Amino acid sequence: MRSTSTGIVTLLAATILAGAAQAQSPEAFYKDKSVKIMVGHAPGGGFDAYARLGADMFKKHLPGAAAVIVENKPGGGGLVAAAFFYAQGARDGTMMAVFPEQLANNQVLTPKLSPWKMEEMRYVGSFASVNSGLLLRRGAAAKSVAEMKAVESSVGCDGVNSQGYQYPSMLKNLAGFKFKMVCGYRGSPEYLLALEKGEVDIASNAWNALRITHRDKIVAGEVLLFAQGGLKRDPEMLDTPLLQDLVDDPEDKKAIQFASAGAAIGRALLLPPGVPADRVEYLRGVFDRMVKDPEMIELTQKRGLLLAPTSGADADKVVADILKAPKELVERAATAMK
């Protein structure tokens, strides 16, 4: 009898506690919690810069949170961390990430190498859209876009699922550029350093980062900014052609545009699957207020970063459009990246 009574009491207590947890407001949930922002790249690059910007400002805008920290988990152009995040990321809202903008594209282009479902994850918000800039070093054998179609150039990259590989590969396969892909570098800082040392001739990276790290080199003529990836020309690169401007076939242009669709997402905070809906909406609200904070605007400017925010809901719409792309278009883009 005593044993049965004890069991009933224990069950009732557990039920009451579970109900209380479900009824807990998002504000109360984050009290004394540590929040982690994962980055799939090494410290020092554009992904890391935005993650640390977000961490610094969430410390202010998440009242009661014990800490907001950044964890770097480099490998495979950020996609090793993305796979881990999808499978094992904390589902309670204490874990976010800044990952490559092409996760949705990769899900349909290279499904065997992309073990995640973007439709199960939610964006908190985007700090800024991002075009990629393709750089040619001054000492390379090819001196222009025309010569790149006649003379072999080596291209530094990290993983085959990263824009550093995909964009140059599309020029190689769709526009006849004689590119030799040299992958295996641990993130953009490494292959950009290889570019400066003359180990490779060409490298591609987000303009959000290049405008800080390589603007002086571009102005000095040490590197030539010869193309950009994106859906429309970045205001700071109006004289630089888009990748789709360098191909003639209309269907090839569409394939490149599809591969570039993630540029609209840019540098954004992502949540893993299973985060309670009220916490998703709470974090989105915090983000929307945070990016309007004069302190954040000033901090962004001091760090040389761009701030042109997009809501999490709008970023999710971009993902939905990518995932419902016609099969023929997906196959054409996938073939162009091989």
PEZINOR-V892728 format. One record per residue. BURIAL is # if it has 16 or more other ideal C-beta (glycine too) atoms within 10 Angstrom, else .. Layout:
# PEZINOR-V892728
BURIAL ; BURIAL
This chain:
# PEZINOR-V892728
. ; . ; . ; . ; . ; . ; . ; . ; . ; . ; . ; . ; . ; . ; . ; . ; . ; . ; . ; . ; . ; . ; . ; . ; . ; # ; . ; . ; # ; # ; . ; . ; . ; . ; # ; # ; # ; # ; # ; # ; # ; # ; . ; . ; # ; # ; # ; # ; # ; # ; # ; # ; # ; # ; # ; . ; # ; # ; . ; . ; # ; # ; . ; . ; # ; . ; . ; # ; . ; # ; . ; # ; # ; # ; # ; # ; # ; # ; # ; . ; # ; # ; # ; # ; # ; # ; . ; . ; # ; . ; . ; . ; # ; # ; # ; # ; # ; # ; # ; # ; # ; # ; # ; # ; # ; # ; # ; # ; # ; # ; . ; . ; . ; # ; . ; # ; . ; # ; . ; . ; # ; # ; # ; # ; # ; # ; # ; # ; # ; # ; # ; # ; # ; # ; # ; # ; # ; . ; . ; # ; . ; # ; . ; . ; # ; . ; . ; # ; # ; . ; . ; . ; # ; # ; # ; # ; # ; # ; # ; # ; # ; # ; # ; # ; # ; # ; # ; # ; # ; # ; # ; # ; # ; # ; # ; . ; # ; . ; # ; . ; # ; # ; # ; . ; # ; . ; # ; # ; # ; # ; # ; # ; . ; # ; # ; . ; . ; . ; . ; # ; # ; # ; # ; # ; # ; # ; # ; # ; # ; # ; # ; . ; # ; # ; . ; . ; # ; # ; . ; . ; . ; . ; # ; # ; # ; # ; # ; # ; # ; # ; # ; . ; . ; # ; . ; # ; # ; . ; . ; # ; . ; # ; # ; # ; . ; # ; # ; . ; . ; . ; . ; # ; # ; # ; # ; # ; # ; # ; # ; # ; # ; # ; # ; # ; # ; # ; # ; # ; # ; # ; # ; # ; # ; . ; # ; . ; . ; . ; # ; # ; . ; # ; # ; # ; . ; # ; # ; . ; . ; # ; # ; . ; . ; . ; . ; # ; . ; . ; . ; # ; . ; . ; . ; . ; # ; # ; # ; . ; # ; # ; # ; # ; . ; . ; # ; # ; . ; # ; # ; . ; . ; # ; . ; . ; # ; . ; . ; . ; # ; # ; . ; # ; # ; # ; . ; # ; # ; .
